[in-house]
Amino acid sequence: MMKILEVKQTNESLAEMVALFRVELRSYKGIVSKPNMEAGQAEMEEYLSAKFPVYAALVNDEYAGYVVCRVDREVVWVESIFVKEEYRRHGVATALHSKAEEIAASYGDDTVYNYVHPNNHRMIEFLRKRGYTVLNLIEIRKPYQDEKLTQTITVGEHEFDY
Protein backbone atom coordinates (compact mmCIF):
# COMPACT_ATOMS: atom_id res chain seq x y z
CA MET A 1 0.00 0.00 0.00
CA MET A 2 1.35 3.42 -0.98
CA LYS A 3 0.92 6.66 0.97
CA ILE A 4 2.04 10.14 -0.08
CA LEU A 5 3.00 12.26 2.91
CA GLU A 6 4.09 15.87 3.21
CA VAL A 7 7.62 16.05 4.59
CA LYS A 8 8.07 18.46 7.50
CA GLN A 9 11.50 17.30 8.67
CA THR A 10 14.27 15.30 7.14
CA ASN A 11 15.49 11.89 8.20
CA GLU A 12 18.12 9.35 7.19
CA SER A 13 15.92 7.71 4.53
CA LEU A 14 15.19 11.03 2.83
CA ALA A 15 18.85 12.06 2.98
CA GLU A 16 19.82 8.74 1.40
CA MET A 17 17.37 9.22 -1.47
CA VAL A 18 18.67 12.74 -2.15
CA ALA A 19 22.22 11.38 -2.15
CA LEU A 20 21.20 8.59 -4.56
CA PHE A 21 19.47 11.15 -6.80
CA ARG A 22 22.71 13.14 -7.05
CA VAL A 23 24.68 9.97 -7.89
CA GLU A 24 22.20 9.21 -10.65
CA LEU A 25 22.39 12.75 -12.06
CA ARG A 26 26.19 12.57 -12.18
CA SER A 27 25.98 9.22 -13.96
CA TYR A 28 24.21 10.91 -16.88
CA LYS A 29 27.46 12.74 -17.55
CA GLY A 30 29.58 9.62 -17.14
CA ILE A 31 30.71 10.50 -13.61
CA VAL A 32 30.89 7.59 -11.18
CA SER A 33 30.35 8.63 -7.57
CA LYS A 34 29.13 7.36 -4.24
CA PRO A 35 26.19 8.69 -2.22
CA ASN A 36 27.13 11.52 0.13
CA MET A 37 24.71 11.22 3.03
CA GLU A 38 25.80 14.47 4.68
CA ALA A 39 25.21 16.40 1.45
CA GLY A 40 21.85 14.66 1.02
CA GLN A 41 20.84 15.65 4.53
CA ALA A 42 21.95 19.25 3.99
CA GLU A 43 20.12 19.50 0.66
CA MET A 44 16.85 18.22 2.11
CA GLU A 45 17.20 20.61 5.07
CA GLU A 46 17.69 23.50 2.61
CA TYR A 47 14.49 22.57 0.75
CA LEU A 48 12.52 22.42 3.97
CA SER A 49 13.94 25.65 5.39
CA ALA A 50 13.12 27.40 2.08
CA LYS A 51 9.52 26.12 2.53
CA PHE A 52 9.57 24.13 -0.70
CA PRO A 53 6.70 21.62 -0.79
CA VAL A 54 8.27 18.19 -0.28
CA TYR A 55 6.37 14.91 -0.43
CA ALA A 56 7.53 11.35 0.16
CA ALA A 57 6.04 8.09 -1.03
CA LEU A 58 5.88 5.28 1.49
CA VAL A 59 5.24 1.76 0.27
CA ASN A 60 4.50 -0.69 3.07
CA ASP A 61 5.89 1.93 5.49
CA GLU A 62 9.24 2.17 3.64
CA TYR A 63 10.41 5.28 1.84
CA ALA A 64 10.18 4.64 -1.90
CA GLY A 65 10.65 8.11 -3.39
CA TYR A 66 10.21 11.84 -3.00
CA VAL A 67 9.36 14.97 -4.94
CA VAL A 68 10.52 18.52 -4.21
CA CYS A 69 8.56 21.39 -5.70
CA ARG A 70 9.45 25.03 -5.95
CA VAL A 71 6.67 27.58 -6.22
CA ASP A 72 7.75 30.78 -7.93
CA ARG A 73 4.97 33.37 -8.34
CA GLU A 74 2.36 30.61 -8.38
CA VAL A 75 4.28 28.59 -10.99
CA VAL A 76 5.18 25.10 -9.79
CA TRP A 77 8.53 23.58 -10.74
CA VAL A 78 9.60 20.03 -9.93
CA GLU A 79 13.05 20.63 -8.49
CA SER A 80 13.71 16.93 -8.11
CA ILE A 81 11.82 13.69 -8.17
CA PHE A 82 13.41 10.38 -7.29
CA VAL A 83 12.21 6.82 -6.86
CA LYS A 84 14.40 4.07 -5.46
CA GLU A 85 15.33 1.47 -8.06
CA GLU A 86 13.30 -1.34 -6.48
CA TYR A 87 10.12 0.77 -6.54
CA ARG A 88 10.36 2.00 -10.13
CA ARG A 89 7.57 1.12 -12.55
CA HIS A 90 5.12 0.63 -9.67
CA GLY A 91 3.30 3.98 -9.85
CA VAL A 92 5.42 5.81 -7.29
CA ALA A 93 6.67 8.53 -9.66
CA THR A 94 3.15 8.95 -11.03
CA ALA A 95 1.75 9.47 -7.53
CA LEU A 96 4.50 11.94 -6.63
CA HIS A 97 4.24 13.90 -9.88
CA SER A 98 0.46 13.97 -9.49
CA LYS A 99 1.01 15.67 -6.13
CA ALA A 100 3.02 18.40 -7.91
CA GLU A 101 0.17 18.77 -10.41
CA GLU A 102 -2.28 19.12 -7.51
CA ILE A 103 -0.19 21.98 -6.15
CA ALA A 104 -0.20 23.65 -9.58
CA ALA A 105 -3.98 23.20 -9.82
CA SER A 106 -4.37 24.90 -6.43
CA TYR A 107 -2.87 28.00 -8.08
CA GLY A 108 -5.19 27.66 -11.08
CA ASP A 109 -2.47 26.31 -13.38
CA ASP A 110 -2.74 23.15 -15.42
CA THR A 111 0.94 22.37 -15.82
CA VAL A 112 4.06 21.71 -13.80
CA TYR A 113 7.45 22.80 -15.09
CA ASN A 114 10.10 20.08 -14.98
CA TYR A 115 13.86 20.31 -14.99
CA VAL A 116 15.13 17.21 -16.78
CA HIS A 117 18.69 16.23 -17.59
CA PRO A 118 18.92 15.63 -21.38
CA ASN A 119 20.35 12.13 -20.81
CA ASN A 120 17.59 11.16 -18.40
CA HIS A 121 15.66 9.25 -21.05
CA ARG A 122 13.47 7.45 -18.51
CA MET A 123 12.23 10.74 -17.05
CA ILE A 124 11.67 12.24 -20.48
CA GLU A 125 9.60 9.21 -21.49
CA PHE A 126 7.72 9.32 -18.17
CA LEU A 127 6.79 12.97 -18.75
CA ARG A 128 5.81 12.32 -22.36
CA LYS A 129 3.40 9.61 -21.18
CA ARG A 130 1.89 12.18 -18.81
CA GLY A 131 1.31 14.60 -21.72
CA TYR A 132 4.37 16.84 -21.31
CA THR A 133 5.92 17.67 -24.68
CA VAL A 134 6.90 21.34 -24.77
CA LEU A 135 10.56 22.28 -24.39
CA ASN A 136 10.86 25.94 -23.54
CA LEU A 137 14.15 26.43 -21.72
CA ILE A 138 17.69 25.59 -22.77
CA GLU A 139 20.66 26.00 -20.44
CA ILE A 140 23.76 27.05 -22.32
CA ARG A 141 27.18 27.42 -20.71
CA LYS A 142 30.85 27.21 -21.54
CA PRO A 143 32.49 23.82 -20.92
CA TYR A 144 34.16 23.44 -17.55
CA GLN A 145 37.94 23.33 -17.56
CA ASP A 146 39.02 19.82 -18.63
CA GLU A 147 35.39 18.75 -19.24
CA LYS A 148 35.12 16.09 -21.93
CA LEU A 149 32.06 16.60 -24.12
CA THR A 150 31.24 13.39 -25.96
CA GLN A 151 27.84 14.02 -27.52
CA THR A 152 25.84 16.57 -29.43
CA ILE A 153 22.20 17.43 -28.96
CA THR A 154 20.05 19.07 -31.61
CA VAL A 155 17.35 21.49 -30.54
CA GLY A 156 15.48 22.91 -33.50
CA GLU A 157 18.07 24.16 -35.98
CA HIS A 158 20.87 24.31 -33.40
CA GLU A 159 23.41 21.69 -32.45
CA PHE A 160 25.08 21.83 -29.05
CA ASP A 161 28.04 19.95 -27.59
CA TYR A 162 27.16 17.87 -24.63
QUIZIWO-V453622 format. One record per residue. RES is the residue in one small letter. BURIAL is I if it has 16 or more other C-alpha atoms within 10 Angstrom, else O. Layout:
res={RES,RES}
burial={BURIAL,BURIAL}
This chain:
res={m,m,k,i,l,e,v,k,q,t,n,e,s,l,a,e,m,v,a,l,f,r,v,e,l,r,s,y,k,g,i,v,s,k,p,n,m,e,a,g,q,a,e,m,e,e,y,l,s,a,k,f,p,v,y,a,a,l,v,n,d,e,y,a,g,y,v,v,c,r,v,d,r,e,v,v,w,v,e,s,i,f,v,k,e,e,y,r,r,h,g,v,a,t,a,l,h,s,k,a,e,e,i,a,a,s,y,g,d,d,t,v,y,n,y,v,h,p,n,n,h,r,m,i,e,f,l,r,k,r,g,y,t,v,l,n,l,i,e,i,r,k,p,y,q,d,e,k,l,t,q,t,i,t,v,g,e,h,e,f,d,y}
burial={O,I,I,I,O,O,I,O,O,I,O,O,I,I,I,I,I,I,I,I,I,I,I,I,I,O,O,O,O,O,O,O,O,O,I,O,I,O,O,I,I,O,I,I,I,O,I,I,O,O,O,I,I,I,I,I,I,I,O,O,O,O,I,I,I,I,I,I,I,I,I,O,O,O,I,I,I,I,I,I,I,I,I,I,O,O,O,O,O,O,O,I,I,O,I,I,I,O,I,I,I,I,I,I,I,O,O,O,O,O,I,I,I,I,O,I,O,O,O,O,O,O,I,I,O,O,I,O,O,O,O,O,O,O,O,O,O,O,O,O,O,O,O,O,O,O,O,O,O,O,O,O,O,O,O,O,O,O,O,O,O,O}
